[in-house]
Amino acid sequence: MKPIPVVFHLGPLQVHTYGVGLALTFWFGFTYFERRLRREGYPTEWFVPVFLWIIASAVIGARALHVLSNLSFYSHNPGDILAIWHGGLSSFGGLLLAVPTGIILFKRRCPELPIGRALDLIAPVLLASWAMGRLLGPQLMVAGGGHPTHQWFGMYYAGQAGKRLPVPIFQSLEDFSVFLILLALERRLAHWPDGRARTGYPTGTVLGVAMILWGIERTLDEHLWLGEDGHLGSFLVQIAGVALVVGGAALLVRTHRHWRAWLVSEPTDGDAATDGEMDPADSSPVSG
């Protein structure tokens, strides 16, 4: 079996499959998040320029951290620093720059959307996009496979000798599973036990669960299938994954306290659900 082609030609134009995959993933993420905003009743006309800034910051952050994690290679090959069409984008680097960029722009362009609510809304979008992106990005790039293997499910990748673990496929399945868990959690949070709609509840649960599950996934994937002993980039990915898990757990503890206070403040008769929203400054419930 030959490796999946990483480049093809449309007449004189050379097209990299990795870039096409990223473009499709960005389009999907934009469309899905815009749809979720509309469903929740928030305006969306502000989102196009904000999304472009978020994508630009994500790509810059992802590439910068990848280059820093592999500085020994890029110091000898400076011409490859900007060659993102060959792959080499760190998910954690993208988050480090894109998340604060998004928070700042959300607060400026859509002040009626609380930051806590925005992050809960975007968490499933990120997991769905990662699930799609792994198949349309690393799966189609140079050196996209994991450790060598002789198993029947091993695949050949351009730039790598022998059959490799199809880690992008594994990660896509993992990300899609987490995505389904987050959707199920959203539905449960949005309804009281008797099935009535519940609104105005504290935010942070969906984001916290996403941080924990994705952090565990990335740490284990790097340790078991991708990492190399003594490699700085691999070590940083595992540390970042653990940090994400710890941060998600801390967020859930904080959110749990707000839930307890919110439930005490809610009426217990037939009007249990209110139209309150979370104050983005302190995440405490505000009466509607």
N, C-alpha and C positions, 0 to 999 in steps of 0.2 A: 504493500500500500504506500502510495506517495503522500508526502505532506500536503496539507491544504494550501492552495496557492495564496500567497500573501500580497500579490500584486497582479493586476491585469491591465490590458490596454484597450482604450476606446479610441481607435484611430491613433493619432500621435500623443494622446493624453494617457499618462500613466496614473492608475488609480490603485491606492493601497486599501486592501480589504479592512484593515484595522481602522482606518479613518472613516470608511463608510459605516462600519459598525458603531463607532462612537457617535457619528452624526445621527443615525437612526435611534440610538439610545437617548441622546439629548432631546430629540423630537418627541419621543415617547414620554420622557419625564415631564416635559413642558405641557404636553396635552393632558396627561393624567392629572397633574397637580392643578391645572386650570379647571378641569372638570370638577375636582373635589372642592375647589374654592366656590364655584358656582352652586354646587349642591348644598353647601353650607350657607349660602346667601351672601357671600362677600363679593365686592366688585373685582373685576379682573382686568380692566383696561390698563392698569398700571403695571401689569406683570411682565409684558414683553421686554422692555428695557432692563427691568430688574433681573430677569432670567438671563439675559445676555451678559450682564456683569457677573452674575453668579457662575455661569459657565466659564467665563474668562478667568476668574479668580480660582476656580476649581482646577482648571488645566495648568495654570501657572504654579499653584501650590503643589499639585500632584507631581509635576515634572521636577520642580525644585527639590522636593524631598527625595525623589528617586535619584536625582543626580548626586545629592549630598550623601545618600546612603551607598552610592557606588562611585565615590570620588576618585578612588585609585584608578578605575577604568577611564573615567571621563577626563581626568587630568592628563592622561596620555592620548586621549581621543577627543579633543575639544570640539572637533567638527560634528560630533554626534550628540552634543548637548541638546540641540533643538530638534533632533530627528525623532519626533514623537510618533511618526508613522511606522517606526520599527517597534513600537510598544515602549513601556517604561513610564507608567503613570501610577503613583502611589495613592491608593484610596484615602489613606490617613492624611497625606499631604493636601489632597483636594479638600477634605473636610476642614482641616485647620485654617484654610484661607477662605473657603466658600461660606462656611457657617457664619462667622462674624460679619462677612460682607452681606449675606442675606438678612441677618438680624437688623443691621443698620438700615438697609434699604427698605425692609418691611416696615420698620417704625416710621420712616419718612414718607413712604408712598402710600401706605395703607394703615393709618393709625387705628382704624376701627378693628383691625385684626390683632388680637393679643399675641405676643410672641410665643407664650406657652402653647396656645392653640395652634399657631402656625407650625411649630415644631412637631406637635402631635400629628397634624395633617400631612406633613411632608415625610415623616418616617416611613410609612408604607410605600410612598412613591420612590424613596431611595432604594428600598429593598427590592421592589419590582424592577427598578431600572438596573440595579446591580445584577439581578437574575438575568435580565435580557442582555446587559452589557458584557457579561462574562462569555456568553455564547458568540456575541458579535464583535468582541474586542480581543481579549487574550487568546481565545480559541482560534483566531484568524491572524495572529501576529507571529513574528519571528521569535523562536524560543518560548512558546507559550505553554509548553508542557511542564509537568513536574518531574519527580525523580524517575530514573530508568526503571522499567518493569518488563517482565516476560509474560504477564497476565494477558488473557484473551482480550480484555478491554483496553489494552494499551494502544496508543495512537502515535503516528509519526508527525513531528512538527518541524517546520523549516528552521534550520540553524541548530538543530539538536540531533545527535546521533542516536539511532536505535529507537525502540518504542518507549513512550513516556506515559506516565499517569496523566489521564485527561483531566487535570485539576480544574480547568475552567468549567467543564461540564459538571463536575462534582459541586463546585461552588455555586453554579447556577441553580442546581437542585436545592442546595442548602438555603440560598437566598430566597428562592420561591417559597420554600417551606416556612421560613420566618415571615415572609409577606402574608401568607395565609393565616398564620397565628395572629399577626397584628390586626388583620381584618376581623377575625373572630373576636378578638379582645375589644375592638372598637364597637362592634355590635352589642357586646355584653354591657359595656360601660354606658351605652346610649339608651338602655332600657332598664326599668326597675324589674325586680323579680317577677312581678305579675304581668309583665309585658308592656306596661305603659312607657311612653317616651320619657327619657330623662335628659334634661339640659342644664347648663350652668354648672356642671360638676368640675372639680379641680382638674387641671391639666397636668401632664407629665408621665402618666402611667404608660401610654403607648410608646413614648420616646424612651423611657427607662427600660422597658422590656426589649425594645429594638437594640439599644446600646449593649445590653447584657448578651443577648443571643448572637448578635453580629460580632461582638468582641470575642466571644468564645469560639465562634466559627473561624474567624481570621487567625486567632492564635493557634488553634489546633491545626488548621490547614498549613500554616507556615511551618510549624514544628514537625508535622508528620509527612508532608508531601512536597514542600517547596524549599524549606530552609537548608542552609549549608552551615556546618559547624564553623564558628569563628567569623562568619560573614556579618559585617556591621548592619547591612540592610535587613537581613533576616532577624537579627536580634532586636532592632528597633521596631519592626512590625509586631513581634511578639510582645514587647513591652507596651506598645500602643494598644494592642488588643486587651491586655490585662488592665491597663488604665481605663479603657472604655468600659469594661465590666465593672470596675470599682466605681466609676462615675455614675453608671446606670443604677447600680445598687443604692448609692447615696441619694440619687434622685428619687427612687422609689420609696425610700424611707421618709424623705421629706414630703413626698406626695401623699403617703399614707396618713401622715399627721393632718394634712389639710383635708383629706377625705373624712377623717373622724370628726373634725370640727364642722365640716360642711354638713354631714349627715345629722349631727346634733341640732344644727340650726334649721334644718329642713322640717316642714310640717309633716306630720305622720298620718294625716287624713287623706282624702282622695286627691288633694292637690299637692302631692309630694314633689312633683317636678316644678321647677321655677325657670324663669328666663334669665337668671343671673349669669354673669360672665366672670372670668378670672381676671384679676388685676395683674397685668404683665409685670408690674414692678415687684410685687411680693407674692404672687400666686395665691393670695387669699381670696375666698369667694366674696363677691360683691352682690348684695341683694338686688334683685331685678325689680 
